Amino acid sequence: MLCDINLEEATELICSGVRMLESEETALISAIGRINAEDVLSPVDQPPFPRSPLDGYAFFAADSEDAAPENPAALMVVDKIYAGAWSDRTVRRGEAVKLMTGAAIPLGCDCVVRQEDTDGGEETVKVCKRLKPNENYCFAGEDYMKGDLLLPAFARIDPAAMAAIAGAGFASLKLIRRPRVSVLSTGDELTPPGEPLGNGKIYCGNNLYIEARLVEMGAEVIMSRIVRDDPDAMKACFEAASAKSDAVISTGGVSVGEKDLVVRVLESMGADIIFHGVNIKPGSPAVFSKHKGARLLSLSGNPFASAASFELLARPMFAAMTGDSTLRLARASAELADDFNKKGGARRFIRGRFDGSAVHLPDGHSNGQIRSMIGCNCLVDVPADSAELKTGERVSVLLFPGAPISQPNDLKG
């Protein structure tokens, strides 16, 4: 078992040997936010025929060469085509076809004049505007052609992707299965929100932070429990979670106190403990282990330490499981907008709000504070043994995926 390794070593160990989750056929309507398992190629042209983008008349553009309001071109209307209908007629010079938006443009036509630029005739139509070839003309395959790549493997399905894929005729896709995750919060002091708060007790929020992040990441939370500081009860809960989960995320009980039971329980289960301790602040007592095919990441119980170490350690693991590289924290350079007066010691991560160029710091930086993280969209990476940081210095920040980048409002607290 490794102790006090650096962050990069820890993430490498967590991701080592991760197997990509298997794919599953999924109805397209249920695909939003999921990761597709293979390249999606179009089996058709979209649109599959030339079509009209408006209500009007299709004809050969040269027939309107001299057309103007005072000198309209008169054409014989030989057909009327609605969206969803089809005509095998080939339109000749001097003829026109009345079309509705979305209707197929017949052979012999290379433009469509909008109805407002005509007299709206049914048997003959007067065109009051000169049109150029291909004007108001949507070509077959204008959006994409048969064989075109609609979406590469391991891309996240968004609404536009769903619409494009549906337009190619797909009713379902092969998607990476959602990671099945159990979330355990350990500690006799924990009380579920909504219940009366006894003396010496606190409400449990760590599990909700982690569950919310997991939902954002596309995982399926299959178990969420508060686990008392009882070795037998804790062992039973960890065993049950390991048996049915791809990953188990727990908080609390990982330090060296009398009631810090997690490592002892993992050992009693026969879990393979890969490391205990990462040389970062906060969250240094993190534990990573494997048991029954599940990966167990056990984090500090302090609210911000739990949140920060989840962002740093869990995200790479789920990115490796799903092939979704967007789950990882992106790194950027920023100018510090506020002083940070702590110095020295281990590599530290502090919460902040990146506005695109500068990073603003809240007042509260205690490991026990979570309110000051509201509105934060990044962690500032402060190297080990750093001096006090001053306004205007350049710092490295790790951005939370999907978090908005905007001017902060009030980060005090």
C-alpha positions as CSV (number, residue, x, y, z in Angstrom):
1,M,0.0,0.0,0.0
2,L,1.3,3.4,-1.0
3,C,1.1,6.4,1.3
4,D,1.3,10.1,0.7
5,I,1.8,9.9,-3.1
6,N,1.3,13.0,-5.3
7,L,-2.0,13.8,-7.1
8,E,-0.7,12.6,-10.5
9,E,0.4,9.3,-9.1
10,A,-2.9,8.8,-7.4
11,T,-5.0,9.5,-10.5
12,E,-2.7,7.2,-12.5
13,L,-3.3,4.4,-10.0
14,I,-7.1,5.0,-9.9
15,C,-7.3,4.8,-13.7
16,S,-4.9,2.0,-14.2
17,G,-6.6,-1.1,-15.6
18,V,-10.0,0.6,-15.9
19,R,-12.2,-1.3,-18.3
20,M,-14.5,0.7,-20.6
21,L,-18.1,0.0,-19.6
22,E,-20.0,-2.1,-22.1
23,S,-22.4,-0.6,-24.6
24,E,-26.1,-1.0,-24.7
25,E,-28.8,-0.3,-27.3
26,T,-30.8,2.6,-26.1
27,A,-33.9,4.4,-27.5
28,L,-32.9,7.8,-29.0
29,I,-35.4,9.6,-26.8
30,S,-33.4,8.4,-23.7
31,A,-30.0,9.3,-25.1
32,I,-29.6,12.9,-24.0
33,G,-26.4,13.4,-22.0
34,R,-25.2,9.9,-22.7
35,I,-22.0,8.8,-24.5
36,N,-22.2,7.0,-27.8
37,A,-20.2,3.9,-28.2
38,E,-19.3,4.0,-31.9
39,D,-19.1,6.3,-34.9
40,V,-22.6,7.2,-36.2
41,L,-22.7,7.3,-40.0
42,S,-25.7,8.5,-42.0
43,P,-27.4,5.8,-44.1
44,V,-29.2,8.5,-46.1
45,D,-28.8,12.0,-47.6
46,Q,-30.5,14.7,-45.6
47,P,-32.7,16.0,-47.1
48,P,-33.1,12.9,-49.4
49,F,-34.4,15.1,-52.3
50,P,-34.1,18.8,-53.3
51,R,-36.8,20.7,-51.3
52,S,-38.3,24.1,-51.1
53,P,-37.5,26.2,-48.0
54,L,-40.6,28.3,-48.5
55,D,-44.1,28.6,-50.0
56,G,-43.9,29.6,-53.6
57,Y,-43.2,28.5,-57.1
58,A,-40.4,26.4,-58.6
59,F,-39.2,26.9,-62.2
60,F,-36.2,27.4,-64.4
61,A,-34.3,30.6,-63.3
62,A,-33.7,31.7,-66.8
63,D,-37.4,32.2,-67.3
64,S,-37.3,35.2,-64.9
65,E,-34.3,36.9,-66.5
66,D,-36.2,40.1,-67.3
67,A,-38.8,39.8,-64.5
68,A,-39.6,42.9,-62.4
69,P,-42.7,44.3,-60.7
70,E,-43.5,46.4,-63.7
71,N,-42.6,43.6,-66.1
72,P,-43.5,40.2,-64.5
73,A,-42.7,36.9,-66.2
74,A,-45.8,34.8,-66.9
75,L,-45.5,31.1,-66.4
76,M,-48.0,28.2,-66.7
77,V,-48.7,26.4,-63.4
78,V,-48.6,22.7,-64.3
79,D,-48.7,21.1,-60.8
80,K,-49.1,21.8,-57.1
81,I,-47.0,19.8,-54.6
82,Y,-47.4,19.7,-50.8
83,A,-44.9,18.6,-48.2
84,G,-44.9,14.9,-48.2
85,A,-46.2,14.5,-51.7
86,W,-44.2,13.6,-54.8
87,S,-44.4,14.5,-58.5
88,D,-42.7,12.6,-61.3
89,R,-43.3,15.5,-63.7
90,T,-40.3,17.1,-65.4
91,V,-41.0,20.8,-65.6
92,R,-40.2,22.5,-68.9
93,R,-39.2,26.0,-69.9
94,G,-42.1,28.4,-69.4
95,E,-43.7,26.3,-66.7
96,A,-43.8,26.5,-62.9
97,V,-45.0,24.3,-60.1
98,K,-46.6,25.7,-57.0
99,L,-44.9,24.4,-53.8
100,M,-45.4,24.4,-50.1
101,T,-42.5,24.6,-47.6
102,G,-40.7,21.3,-47.4
103,A,-42.1,20.0,-50.7
104,A,-39.9,18.1,-53.1
105,I,-38.7,20.2,-56.0
106,P,-39.3,18.4,-59.3
107,L,-36.9,17.9,-62.2
108,G,-36.4,20.9,-64.5
109,C,-36.5,23.5,-61.7
110,D,-33.5,25.2,-60.3
111,C,-35.0,27.9,-58.1
112,V,-38.1,28.8,-56.0
113,V,-39.7,32.2,-55.8
114,R,-41.5,33.1,-52.7
115,Q,-45.3,33.5,-53.0
116,E,-45.1,37.2,-52.0
117,D,-43.1,38.0,-55.1
118,T,-45.9,36.6,-57.4
119,D,-49.6,37.2,-58.0
120,G,-50.4,33.9,-56.4
121,G,-51.9,32.5,-59.6
122,E,-53.3,28.9,-59.8
123,E,-53.3,28.4,-63.6
124,T,-50.7,30.9,-64.6
125,V,-48.4,32.9,-62.3
126,K,-46.8,36.2,-62.7
127,V,-43.3,36.3,-61.2
128,C,-42.2,39.9,-60.3
129,K,-38.6,39.2,-59.3
130,R,-35.6,37.9,-61.2
131,L,-34.1,34.8,-59.6
132,K,-30.7,33.3,-59.9
133,P,-30.0,29.6,-60.3
134,N,-30.2,27.7,-57.0
135,E,-31.9,30.6,-55.2
136,N,-34.2,29.3,-52.4
137,Y,-33.2,25.8,-53.4
138,C,-32.2,23.2,-50.8
139,F,-30.1,20.5,-52.4
140,A,-30.4,16.8,-51.5
141,G,-27.8,16.1,-48.8
142,E,-27.5,19.8,-47.9
143,D,-27.3,18.9,-44.2
144,Y,-25.3,15.7,-44.6
145,M,-24.7,13.0,-47.2
146,K,-25.0,9.2,-47.0
147,G,-21.9,7.9,-45.3
148,D,-21.1,11.2,-43.5
149,L,-20.0,11.0,-39.9
150,L,-22.8,12.4,-37.8
151,L,-21.2,11.8,-34.4
152,P,-17.8,10.3,-33.5
153,A,-17.5,7.5,-30.9
154,F,-17.4,8.7,-27.2
155,A,-19.1,12.0,-27.9
156,R,-21.9,13.2,-25.6
157,I,-25.4,13.3,-27.0
158,D,-26.8,16.8,-27.0
159,P,-30.2,17.9,-28.4
160,A,-28.7,18.9,-31.8
161,A,-27.0,15.5,-32.1
162,M,-30.4,13.8,-31.3
163,A,-32.1,15.8,-34.0
164,A,-29.4,15.1,-36.6
165,I,-29.4,11.4,-35.8
166,A,-33.2,11.2,-35.8
167,G,-33.1,12.9,-39.2
168,A,-31.0,10.0,-40.5
169,G,-33.6,7.5,-39.4
170,F,-32.1,6.1,-36.2
171,A,-34.6,5.2,-33.5
172,S,-31.9,3.9,-31.1
173,L,-28.1,4.1,-30.6
174,K,-25.4,2.0,-29.0
175,L,-24.4,4.0,-25.9
176,I,-21.9,3.4,-23.1
177,R,-23.7,2.1,-20.1
178,R,-24.1,4.5,-17.3
179,P,-21.6,3.8,-14.4
180,R,-23.5,2.3,-11.4
181,V,-22.3,4.1,-8.3
182,S,-23.0,3.8,-4.6
183,V,-22.5,6.7,-2.2
184,L,-21.8,6.1,1.5
185,S,-21.4,8.8,4.1
186,T,-19.9,7.4,7.4
187,G,-20.3,8.9,10.9
188,D,-22.5,8.6,14.0
189,E,-22.9,12.4,13.9
190,L,-24.7,12.4,10.6
191,T,-28.5,13.1,10.3
192,P,-30.5,13.0,7.1
193,P,-31.9,16.4,6.1
194,G,-35.6,16.7,7.2
195,E,-35.1,14.8,10.4
196,P,-34.9,16.4,13.9
197,L,-31.3,17.3,14.8
198,G,-30.1,15.9,18.1
199,N,-27.4,17.2,20.3
200,G,-23.9,16.7,18.8
201,K,-25.4,15.8,15.4
202,I,-25.0,17.5,12.0
203,Y,-27.0,17.3,8.8
204,C,-25.4,15.2,6.1
205,G,-24.6,17.1,2.9
206,N,-21.5,15.4,1.5
207,N,-23.6,12.6,-0.2
208,L,-25.8,15.2,-1.9
209,Y,-22.8,17.0,-3.4
210,I,-21.4,13.8,-4.7
211,E,-24.8,12.5,-6.0
212,A,-25.4,15.8,-7.8
213,R,-22.0,15.6,-9.5
214,L,-22.6,12.0,-10.4
215,V,-25.9,12.9,-12.0
216,E,-24.2,15.7,-14.0
217,M,-21.6,13.2,-15.1
218,G,-24.3,10.8,-16.4
219,A,-23.8,8.1,-13.7
220,E,-26.6,6.1,-12.1
221,V,-26.7,6.4,-8.3
222,I,-28.0,3.0,-7.2
223,M,-27.4,3.3,-3.4
224,S,-27.0,6.2,-1.0
225,R,-26.6,5.5,2.6
226,I,-25.5,7.1,5.9
227,V,-23.4,4.4,7.6
228,R,-22.9,4.4,11.4
229,D,-19.5,4.0,13.0
230,D,-20.0,0.3,13.7
231,P,-17.5,-2.1,12.0
232,D,-20.0,-4.8,11.3
233,A,-22.7,-2.5,9.9
234,M,-20.0,-0.6,7.9
235,K,-18.6,-3.9,6.5
236,A,-22.0,-5.1,5.5
237,C,-22.8,-1.9,3.7
238,F,-19.5,-1.7,1.9
239,E,-19.8,-5.4,0.9
240,A,-23.3,-4.8,-0.5
241,A,-22.3,-1.7,-2.4
242,S,-19.2,-3.3,-3.9
243,A,-21.2,-6.3,-5.1
244,K,-23.5,-4.3,-7.3
245,S,-21.5,-1.1,-8.2
246,D,-18.9,-0.1,-10.7
247,A,-17.6,2.4,-8.1
248,V,-18.3,3.2,-4.5
249,I,-17.6,6.7,-3.2
250,S,-17.6,7.1,0.5
251,T,-16.8,10.1,2.8
252,G,-15.6,10.1,6.4
253,G,-13.7,7.7,8.5
254,V,-10.4,7.7,6.6
255,S,-8.1,9.5,9.0
256,V,-6.3,8.0,12.1
257,G,-8.8,8.7,14.8
258,E,-10.4,6.0,17.1
259,K,-13.6,6.1,15.0
260,D,-11.9,6.2,11.6
261,L,-12.9,2.7,10.7
262,V,-12.9,2.7,6.9
263,V,-9.4,1.3,6.3
264,R,-9.8,-1.4,9.0
265,V,-13.2,-2.4,7.4
266,L,-11.7,-2.5,3.9
267,E,-8.9,-4.7,5.2
268,S,-11.4,-7.1,6.9
269,M,-13.3,-7.4,3.7
270,G,-10.2,-8.4,1.8
271,A,-10.2,-5.3,-0.3
272,D,-7.0,-4.6,-2.2
273,I,-5.9,-1.2,-0.8
274,I,-3.9,0.6,-3.5
275,F,-3.1,3.7,-1.6
276,H,-4.0,5.6,1.6
277,G,-2.9,9.2,1.6
278,V,-2.4,11.8,-1.2
279,N,0.0,14.7,-0.6
280,I,-2.6,17.4,-1.2
281,K,-4.7,19.8,0.9
282,P,-7.5,19.3,1.5
283,G,-8.4,15.7,1.3
284,S,-5.0,14.1,2.1
285,P,-6.3,11.0,3.8
286,A,-8.1,9.7,0.7
287,V,-8.1,5.9,0.2
288,F,-8.4,4.0,-3.1
289,S,-9.1,0.2,-3.1
290,K,-10.6,-2.5,-5.2
291,H,-13.1,-5.2,-4.2
292,K,-15.4,-7.5,-6.2
293,G,-14.7,-5.7,-9.4
294,A,-15.7,-2.3,-7.9
295,R,-13.4,0.6,-7.4
296,L,-13.7,2.2,-4.0
297,L,-12.7,5.8,-3.4
298,S,-12.9,6.8,0.2
299,L,-12.7,10.5,0.9
300,S,-12.4,12.9,3.8
301,G,-15.6,13.8,5.7
302,N,-14.9,17.5,5.8
303,P,-17.4,19.1,3.3
304,F,-14.9,21.1,1.2
305,A,-12.2,18.4,1.4
306,S,-14.8,15.8,0.3
307,A,-15.9,18.0,-2.6
308,A,-12.4,19.0,-3.8
309,S,-11.0,15.5,-3.6
310,F,-14.0,14.1,-5.5
311,E,-13.3,16.6,-8.3
312,L,-9.6,15.8,-8.4
313,L,-9.7,12.0,-7.9
314,A,-13.1,10.7,-9.0
315,R,-13.5,12.6,-12.3
316,P,-10.5,10.9,-14.0
317,M,-11.9,7.5,-13.0
318,F,-15.3,8.1,-14.5
319,A,-13.7,9.6,-17.6
320,A,-11.8,6.4,-18.1
321,M,-14.8,4.2,-17.5
322,T,-17.0,6.0,-20.0
323,G,-14.5,7.3,-22.6
324,D,-15.9,10.8,-21.9
325,S,-12.8,13.1,-21.8
326,T,-15.0,16.1,-21.0
327,L,-15.5,14.9,-17.4
328,R,-11.9,15.8,-16.7
329,L,-10.9,19.2,-15.2
330,A,-9.5,21.5,-17.8
331,R,-6.5,23.6,-16.9
332,A,-6.2,27.3,-17.6
333,S,-4.0,30.2,-16.5
334,A,-5.6,33.1,-14.6
335,E,-4.7,36.3,-12.9
336,L,-5.4,36.3,-9.1
337,A,-8.1,38.9,-8.3
338,D,-7.6,38.5,-4.5
339,D,-4.8,37.8,-2.0
340,F,-4.4,34.3,-0.5
341,N,-2.5,34.6,2.7
342,K,-1.7,31.0,3.6
343,K,1.8,29.8,2.7
344,G,4.0,26.8,2.8
345,G,3.1,23.1,3.3
346,A,1.6,20.6,0.9
347,R,0.2,21.4,-2.5
348,R,-3.1,23.1,-1.9
349,F,-6.4,23.5,-3.9
350,I,-8.6,26.4,-3.1
351,R,-12.0,27.3,-4.5
352,G,-12.5,30.2,-6.9
353,R,-14.6,31.8,-9.6
354,F,-12.9,32.2,-13.0
355,D,-14.3,34.9,-15.2
356,G,-12.3,34.1,-18.3
357,S,-9.2,36.0,-17.3
358,A,-9.1,36.4,-13.5
359,V,-9.9,34.1,-10.7
360,H,-11.8,35.6,-7.7
361,L,-11.6,34.0,-4.2
362,P,-14.3,33.8,-1.6
363,D,-13.6,34.7,2.0
364,G,-14.1,31.2,3.5
365,H,-11.4,28.6,2.9
366,S,-11.9,26.2,5.8
367,N,-12.2,22.5,5.0
368,G,-15.5,22.6,6.9
369,Q,-17.0,25.3,4.9
370,I,-19.1,24.5,1.8
371,R,-21.3,27.7,1.5
372,S,-18.3,29.7,0.2
373,M,-18.1,27.2,-2.7
374,I,-21.5,28.3,-4.0
375,G,-21.0,29.9,-7.5
376,C,-17.4,28.7,-7.7
377,N,-16.4,27.1,-11.0
378,C,-12.8,26.1,-10.4
379,L,-10.0,25.0,-8.1
380,V,-6.8,27.0,-7.9
381,D,-3.8,24.8,-7.9
382,V,-1.3,26.2,-5.4
383,P,2.1,24.5,-5.5
384,A,3.7,23.1,-2.4
385,D,5.8,25.4,-0.2
386,S,4.3,28.5,-1.9
387,A,4.6,31.9,-0.4
388,E,1.5,34.0,0.1
389,L,-0.3,34.7,-3.1
390,K,-0.9,38.4,-4.1
391,T,-3.4,40.0,-6.3
392,G,-2.2,40.1,-9.9
393,E,-0.1,37.0,-9.7
394,R,-0.6,34.3,-12.4
395,V,-2.0,31.0,-11.1
396,S,-3.1,27.7,-12.6
397,V,-6.8,26.8,-12.3
398,L,-8.8,23.6,-12.9
399,L,-12.2,24.3,-14.4
400,F,-15.3,22.3,-13.5
401,P,-16.8,21.0,-16.7
402,G,-20.0,22.7,-17.7
403,A,-19.8,25.4,-15.1
404,P,-20.6,28.9,-16.4
405,I,-17.7,31.4,-16.8
406,S,-19.0,34.8,-15.8
407,Q,-18.3,37.7,-13.6
408,P,-18.8,36.8,-9.9
409,N,-21.5,38.3,-7.9
410,D,-20.9,38.0,-4.1
411,L,-18.3,35.4,-3.2
412,K,-18.2,36.5,0.4
413,G,-18.9,34.0,3.1
